[in-house]
Amino acid sequence: MQSLETTILIDVNSLTIKDIHCMTQKAWDGHIGMQVFRRNAEDLQVLSADANYSWSDLREECRSGLTRPLIKYREQTPLQKAHNARMDATDYNQR
């Protein structure tokens, strides 16, 4: 094993670890985020993640489950830059 990719879901209020996903293979973070979200959807009010988890399907899944997706967009278009600029930095930086 040369590397281990870890995704951790943490409750920012209590600082408890809710879920851990570890992989030794390369995988796209958006798919990993979707798995972690689905396992914990009933407990989540806000899901914050960095731009590596930027995937429209993950955002839509969050919204359909009444969870607010606080995920930065990959800034490839002016609209995505505008979305990131409107994001509340205080909430986002709690991730």
Secondary structure, 3 states (H helix, E strand, C coil): CCCCEEEEEEECCCCEEEEEEEECCCCCHHHHHHHHHHHHHHHCCEEEECHHHCCHHHHHHHHHCCCEEEECCCCCCHHHHHHHHHCCHHHHCCC
